[in-house]
């Protein structure tokens, strides 16, 4: 196991609760370090999904062909892969047999030849595309399994059909999605992201699509540890209210729990390379006596198939009548609570704006603008300036009338990314 990274788990919290306090918050920082040799550490399996529906005609399909060929070029030697063309059905355009094929100079050249023949026609059924990817990847249970999906349009399937596919494959592979142009729906790619633990991004300039494919494939190829879970135990009298990834992006894992026993659940985190992620845990405990300390949670990073523990830590609670101790909020907890609020305000504000609820939209987006500026999210603050104008003297706000659709998509999509706590904020 010398080529596997080692993991660290650090817990930031204020354990002190007031006399009647029940809610315990903690931020878990999980890092993986050490040289892992990607080529030998783990098998990799990749499915490249290209939207080839009718709306992709002209320059879009040309840029998509270049992007898919770039992804094939970026695969590491020996990785298993397939290329899927997505319309109202899904079709493997390479390889020509069943299943995935290993990346070699010969198979890469053949795949790129097949990609060069892709044409645009038909509808959009993302559930079909993901279902095919899931079946292809399921033949490689021990691999780091990943799919990349790009689309320029709206899913034509019935909502329940799409949801059914996402539930069926939830947590079995990671899918990163890309929306190109101004006609796709962020809410649909957000559902893919939440079910399949991936990112979703807006490609504002379609000519940059190949660069996005290269970066996402490189990141996928650098993953060396498949399918780790956060195993969380809480006492019998406690309730685990939520488990969320809060950095580098927001992902709510609460509903993905797999019971280990009544007091313990596993929450999937996907595959890992050398990286650092942060998670926010909230536990509701029964009130205790002054001075009493309890373990409110026991967190382990595990391989769910073998139960091997890679890192662990304790979340504590201690009751006190010292107001100074119990009212102090941990800087990391307050920072990520603010980042989650920022995301929600942007989502709700854009929904209000679309529904014509001007007053609610203005209030939410102006509040989001303040949080973005205060937490170092300059990029988000700049995008918010394009949808809401705040008078710096009066503090009054009003919605901008004609907003570029691309600016709105970028704001909506970017709201799931969070900023790290700046050192000065942490004291």
N, C-alpha and C positions, 0 to 999 in steps of 0.2 A: 504493500500500500504506500510505498515511498513516493509515488507520483501523484498522490491525492492531496488536495489542499487541506489545511487545518482550519478549524472554525473557532471563533470567539463569540461570546454572547455577553453583552454588558447591559445592565438594567439601570435606567435613570428614573427616579421617582422621589416624591416626598412621602415617606411611610406614615407620617403623623396625621391622625384623624382627630377631629373634635369629638367631644363626649358622645354625641349621637351620630357621628359620621359613619357612612356606609360605603361610599364609593372610593375605590382605589384605582388610580391611574398609573400606568408605567409605560415608558418607551424602551423597547428592546432594540439594541443596536447589534446586528449580526454581521460579522465580517469573515471572509474567507481569504486566507493568505497562503503563501508557499507556492513553489513552482509546481504546477501540474502540467505534465506533458500531454497536450490535447490528443495527439495522434495515438498514444498508447493507452491513455487513461480510460477512455470510454468510447463505445460505438456511438456514432452520430447518425440520425435519420432526419432528412429534410424533405418537405414537400413545398414546391414553389407554385402558388396558385395565381394565375393571371386572368383577370376579367377580360373576356373576349366578346362581350355582348355588343349589340349594334351601335350603342353610343360611343364605343371605343374606336370608331372608324377614323381614318385619316392619320394625322400626326400622332394621336394618342396611342394607337396600336403599334406604331413604329417605336415610340419611346418605351412602351411596355415590352416589346421584343428585346430591345437593347438592355432593359433592366433585368429581365429574366435571364438573358445570356450572361449578364454581369454576375448575377447570383450564382449561376452554375460555375463560372470561373473562380468565384470566391470560396466554393466548397473546399474543405480540406481533403487531401488524398484519402481514399478509402471510405469516406462518408457515403452512406446510402442515400439515394435521392430519387425524386420523380418530379415531372413538370405536369401541372394540371391546367387545362383550359376550361374556364368557367362561363357558362351561359345559363339557360334555364335547366341545363343538365351539367354534369361534370364529366370530363373525359381526360384520361391520361394520354398526353401526347408524346411523352417519353418516360420510361422505356416502353418498348412495344409488347413486351411479355406481361406477366403478372407481377405485381409488387415493385419494390425499389431495386435500384442497381447501384453498384459501387462507383464512386467517382474516380475515373482514370483519365489520362489524356484522350483515349479513344472514346469513352462514353461521354465525356464533356463535349467533344467535337460533334458527336451524333446528336446530343441533346440540343446543342446550339443550332444545328441544321433543322431539327424539328421545330424549334422556337421560331426560326426565320420564316416558317410557313404559316404561322398563326394569322388568322383573319378575324374580322369583327362582324358578328351577326348573332341575332337571338336576344333572349332576355337575361335576367339576373336572378339566380336562386342560390344565395350564399350558403344556405343550409345544405344543399346538395354538394357544394364544393367542399365544405368542412367535413361532411359525412364520408366522402371519398378519401379525404386526407386522413381522417381518423382510422379508417379500415386499413389504409396503406401503412400507417405508422404502427398500428397494433401488432403487426408481424415482427416488430423489433422492441419487445417489452423492456429490455435492459439498456436501450439506447437513450441518449439525450434526444428527445423527440420534439421537433419544431416545424411549424409551418409559417410561411409568409403569404399574406393575402393582400392583393391590391384590387380596388374597385373605383369606378367613377360614377356609380349610380346607386339607386335605391333598390333594396331587396324586394322582389316581386312575390315572394312566398307569403302564405298566410302566417300571421304572427305566431300562432300556436305550433305550426310546423317547424319554424325557425327555432323557437324556444325549446322544442322537443329535442332537436339535434344538439343544441348547446348543452342541454342537461345531460344527454347521453354521453357526450365526450368530455364533460367538465373535468378539469384537472388531469386528463390523461396525456395531453400534449400542450405545449405552449404555442400560441398563435399571435404573431405581431401583424397588425393590419395597417394599410395605408389607404387614405382617401385622396383621390386626384380630382381636380376641377371643383366646380361649385354645386354639383347636383347630387352628391352623396349625403347620407344622413348620419351625423355623429352619433346619435343615440343607438343606431344599429351596430356600428363598430365598437361602441362602448360595451354593448352586450357581449360581443365576441371577446373583447378584452377581459371583461369580468369573469366570463365562464372559463376562458382558456389562459388566464393569468399572464396575458401579454400586454404590449403597449398598442396604442393606435395613434397615428399621426396624420397630419394634413400635409400633402405635397402641394404647396402653393404653385410652384412652377413645374409643370410636367416634365420639362427637360432635365430636372434634377432627380427624376425617379430612379435612374440607375445608381446614383450615389446613395439614395436611401436603401435600395436593395443590397448594395455592397456592405454598408454599415450594419444593417440588421443581420445579414448572413455571417459577417465576421464575428459579431457578438454571439450568435448562436453557435458558431464553430468553436468559440473559446470556452463554452460551458463544458465542464468535466465531471460534474456530479449530478446525476438525474434525480428528479422527484423527491426532494426532501420535504418533511412536514414539521410544523411547529406542534409539539405535543404539550397541551396545557391541562394541568390538573388544578382544580379549585376545591376547597373543602365542601363537605356535604351540605352545609348550611349556606353556602355562597352561590351566586349566579354569575357566570361569565357573560357580561353584557355585550361585548364586541371584541373582535380581533381584526385589526386593519393594518395593511401595509401602508405606511405614510411617506416613505421615501425609497426610491427616487420618484415613484408615482403613487397615487392613491388607489388602493384596491381593497374592497371590503371582503374579508375571508369568512366572516361570521357564519354565513349560510352554508359554507362548504364543509362544515364539521363532519368528520367520520368518528363515530363513538368508539373508544377503546374500552371504556367501562363507564358506569354512570357519572363518575366524577372527572373523567379524562376524555379529551377529544383531540383528534389530529386535524390540523388545518394545512392544506397543501400550499407550498411556496414555489413549486416548479423546480427547474434545474439551476445549478449554480456554477459560476466560474470564479475568477478572482474579483470580488466586488464587496460592497457594503450596502445593506438595506436596513431600514428601520420600521418597526411595527409598534402600534399603539394597542395596549391591552386595557380593558376596563372591567373590574370585578366588583360586584356588590356583595358586601359581607354583612353578617348579622352584627349589630353593635356589641362592643365589648366593654370591659371595665377599664378605668383609668390605669395606665401603666402596663396593661396587658399587651403582649406582642404575639401576632399570629403569622403563619405563612398563608397569605391570601391567594398565592398562585405559585405553581412550580412549572417552569417552562423548560422544555428540552427541544433541541433540534435533532431530529431522528431520520434514519432511513426507515420508512414505514414497513418495507418488506422484511427487514432483518431485525428491526427494533434497536439497531446500533445507535447509541447516543453520541452525537458529535460535539455538543456543547449544552450547558444547562445553567439555570440561574433561578433565584427566588424573588418573588414579589412579596413584600412584607406590609403589615399594617400594625400600627401601635396607637392606642388611644391616649390622648393627653388633654389636660385642661389648660395647657400653656397656649394661649391664642397665637403668639408669635410663631410657634412651631407648626400649629395646625393650619394656619392661613397662608403659609409660604407655598407657592406653586412652583414646581420644578420647571426651569426654563425650557427644557425640551418638550415637556408636556404642553405648556402654554403655546409654544411655537407651532407644534403640529396640530393642536386644536384649532388654532387660527388658520392654518393652511387648509384644513378640512372645511372650515366655515367659508373661506374664500371660494373654494370649489363650488360649494352648495349655493352661495349667493350668486355666482356667475350663472350656474345652471338655472336657478329659479328666476333670476333677473331676465335672462334671455327668453325663457318660457313666457314670463309675464309680458315681455315686449312683443313677442309673436302673437299673444292673445289680445293685445291692445290694452292691457292693464298698466297704463302709463305711470300712475303714481307709485304702485308697488315696484315696477321695474326700475324706476328712477332711484327710489330709496335703496333697493338692494344693490344695484350696480355702483351707486355712489359709495356705499359702505364697503363694497368689494375693492373699489379704487383706493380707499384709505388703507385697508389691510395689505393690499399689494405693495403700496409705497412703504408702509411701515416695516414689512418683512423682507424687503430687498428683492421683490419680484418686479424689477423695472420693466422687463419685457411685457408682463401682464398689465402693469399700470399703463404702459404706452398703448396697448390694444384697447383697454377700457376707455382711454381718452377718445377713442374713435367712435364709441357708442354712447358715452355719457360725458357731459361737460360740467365740471365742478368749478364754481367761482371761488378762487382761493381766499378772497377777502370776506365775502358774505357767507361762504359755505353752502350756498344754494346749488342745486344740480338740475340739469334738464337733459332729456334724451336728445342725441344727435338724430336729425331727421333721416337723411339718406346715408345708410351705412353700406359700405362695400360688402357683398356676400362673403368674399374671401377673408375679410377682417373678422367677420362674425364667426366663421368656421374656425379660424385660427385661435380666437379667444375661447370658443367652446372646447376645442380639442386640447388646447394647452393647459386648461384649468386642472387637469389631473396630475400635472407635474408639480412637484413641490420644491421649495428652496430648502437647503440645509440651514440649520441654526448657525448664525455667524458667531465666531468666537467671542466677540464683544458682548453679544446678547447673553451668552452662557456665563458671563462673569469672569 
